[in-house]
Amino acid sequence: MKRTIPEPILTARNSTGRSLAVAILCLVGVAACSPADGEARVATADSRTPSVAASATKVPTAPPAGHAWVIFGADTVLAEVAATPEERAEGLMYRDELAEDAGMLFVFQQPAIQSFWMANTYIPLDIAYIDASYRITDILQMEPLDTGSYPSTKPALFALEVIEGWFEEKGIAAGAQADIVFGVQGRR
């Protein structure tokens, strides 16, 4: 029985092509040892080499542009920022879902009694009105598609919408202090 040898290996028998063939064989070997599509490579605690995943999990120093971190002690919401009248008017309308620690932060020009409704909003939400000193003045639960009014009882500079029950689950109530860190839009 005659065995056929693939062309790259034949080249390896030439002294001039030996390094190319070795490189190809190494690449084939690496590909054969790589995890299958969709499988993750797990590093063990006693690994001697740093993993790519470990270096890719750097903690960001600021939220992305157009977002803010709204921080209540150990709990943080990554919120989209709605600062223009158009962004505030659209809010979370027409969305089918919202991640657990995500939300929308409405930013107003000056403190005033604010009022929201749920027209075209399909997700049950909590809204926290936050005053100029970054304290929550009110937390209200808002029902999907309700066109009734949900007003603040005191002047608010911010309003934070999150999924319904988030504040209760985290033990956050009116009077809680927030820290807000805004992402900075880069210059173009």
VOGU-3710 file (C-alpha; in Angstrom, 3 decimals, decimal comma):
1> mkrtipepil> 0,000/0,000/0,000  1,431/3,341/-1,059  0,971/6,229/1,335  0,489/9,773/-0,010  2,343/12,476/1,867  0,769/15,968/1,913  2,660/18,698/0,007  3,768/20,738/3,098  5,428/17,671/4,582  7,159/16,916/1,289
11> tarnstgrsl> 8,528/20,439/1,376  9,901/19,753/4,835  12,251/17,212/3,335  13,930/19,992/1,401  16,417/21,919/3,494  15,072/25,250/2,217  11,430/24,569/3,154  12,031/22,906/6,533  11,178/25,989/8,678  7,988/26,661/6,710
21> availclvgv> 6,813/23,087/7,148  7,604/23,130/10,861  5,635/26,367/11,255  2,655/24,884/9,403  2,752/21,728/11,517  2,891/23,817/14,699  -0,132/25,845/13,597  -2,061/22,686/12,757  -1,147/21,248/16,143  -2,266/24,387/17,976
31> aacspadgea> -5,551/24,441/16,066  -6,164/20,784/16,900  -5,630/21,457/20,620  -7,823/24,565/20,711  -11,267/24,324/22,323  -14,197/23,668/20,024  -16,388/26,573/18,924  -18,430/27,825/21,860  -16,245/26,109/24,485  -14,350/28,250/26,927
41> rvatadsrtp> -10,831/27,501/28,034  -10,705/27,490/31,828  -7,523/28,442/33,623  -6,809/26,644/36,855  -5,536/28,318/39,989  -2,108/26,703/39,577  -1,610/27,803/35,955  1,917/29,033/35,386  1,069/31,371/32,514  -1,335/34,299/32,623
51> svaasatkvp> -4,504/33,736/30,644  -5,835/36,050/27,975  -9,190/36,090/29,804  -7,558/37,423/32,977  -6,031/40,360/31,138  -9,326/41,045/29,318  -11,290/41,470/32,566  -9,811/44,818/33,534  -12,048/46,940/35,712  -13,158/50,026/33,780
61> tappaghawv> -12,197/53,375/35,294  -15,304/55,141/33,964  -18,626/54,200/32,422  -18,907/54,272/28,637  -19,796/57,527/26,890  -23,500/58,280/27,141  -23,837/56,252/30,348  -23,435/56,799/34,069  -22,840/54,675/37,107  -25,433/55,402/39,755
71> ifgadtvlae> -23,963/54,004/42,952  -25,791/53,239/46,201  -23,144/51,830/48,547  -22,300/48,365/47,194  -24,985/48,440/44,468  -24,447/50,072/41,081  -26,699/50,673/38,102  -25,168/51,167/34,665  -27,598/53,721/33,284  -28,049/55,193/29,857
81> vaatpeerae> -28,113/58,970/30,204  -31,114/60,872/28,850  -30,057/64,523/29,016  -31,742/66,138/26,022  -35,479/66,782/25,739  -35,680/64,222/22,914  -33,841/61,526/24,909  -36,003/62,198/27,966  -39,209/62,048/25,876  -38,307/58,610/24,455
91> glmyrdelae> -36,880/57,135/27,657  -37,296/53,359/27,799  -40,214/53,243/25,368  -40,575/50,309/22,962  -38,170/48,007/24,818  -39,030/44,445/25,718  -36,400/43,931/28,407  -33,920/45,627/30,676  -30,925/43,992/32,363  -31,082/43,648/36,142
101> dagmlfvfqq> -28,440/46,250/37,011  -29,169/48,532/34,056  -31,438/51,523/33,753  -31,877/55,030/32,458  -30,833/58,207/34,241  -32,842/61,281/33,280  -30,877/64,486/33,825  -32,697/67,808/34,100  -31,299/71,350/33,821  -32,534/72,417/37,248
111> paiqsfwman> -34,426/70,862/40,163  -38,210/70,856/39,757  -41,214/68,653/40,411  -40,853/65,979/37,727  -43,540/63,678/36,389  -43,340/60,532/34,259  -45,786/58,213/32,548  -45,492/54,787/30,926  -46,930/55,348/27,442  -45,383/52,823/25,012
121> tyipldiayi> -43,272/51,361/27,821  -43,652/47,580/28,066  -41,464/46,866/31,103  -42,670/47,370/34,700  -40,287/49,907/36,224  -39,303/51,569/39,470  -38,441/55,243/39,323  -36,331/57,004/41,939  -36,401/60,780/41,968  -33,058/62,187/43,126
131> dasyritdil> -32,553/65,752/44,339  -29,628/68,151/43,796  -27,826/66,715/46,847  -28,016/63,221/45,266  -30,573/61,893/47,769  -33,553/59,817/46,730  -36,744/61,745/47,454  -39,252/59,185/46,130  -39,362/55,658/44,755  -42,469/54,745/42,763
141> qmepldtgsy> -43,510/51,583/40,950  -44,802/52,262/37,451  -47,046/49,904/35,481  -46,464/49,168/31,778  -48,491/51,236/29,299  -50,041/53,373/32,084  -50,625/56,910/30,825  -51,335/58,179/34,332  -48,865/60,516/36,014  -46,098/59,477/38,445
151> pstkpalfal> -44,895/62,791/39,952  -42,128/63,470/42,440  -43,161/64,965/45,794  -40,089/67,248/45,931  -37,918/68,969/43,340  -35,672/66,466/41,560  -32,606/66,977/39,383  -32,455/63,324/38,295  -34,797/60,396/37,796  -33,493/56,827/37,669
161> eviegwfeek> -35,585/54,078/36,069  -34,726/50,425/36,750  -36,625/47,146/36,605  -39,504/46,892/39,045  -38,453/45,686/42,489  -34,747/46,552/42,112  -34,692/49,105/44,942  -36,633/46,858/47,316  -34,407/43,881/46,507  -31,286/45,951/47,267
171> giaagaqadi> -32,772/47,488/50,428  -32,583/51,017/49,017  -35,281/53,461/50,156  -36,108/57,166/50,013  -33,372/59,136/51,760  -30,567/56,939/50,387  -27,526/58,793/49,098  -26,366/58,209/45,506  -23,054/58,825/43,816  -23,205/59,446/40,082
181> vfgvqgrr> -20,236/58,992/37,762  -20,812/60,109/34,162  -19,014/58,655/31,163  -17,285/61,285/29,088  -18,005/61,641/25,388  -14,729/61,659/23,464  -13,955/64,462/20,998  -14,175/63,628/17,319
//
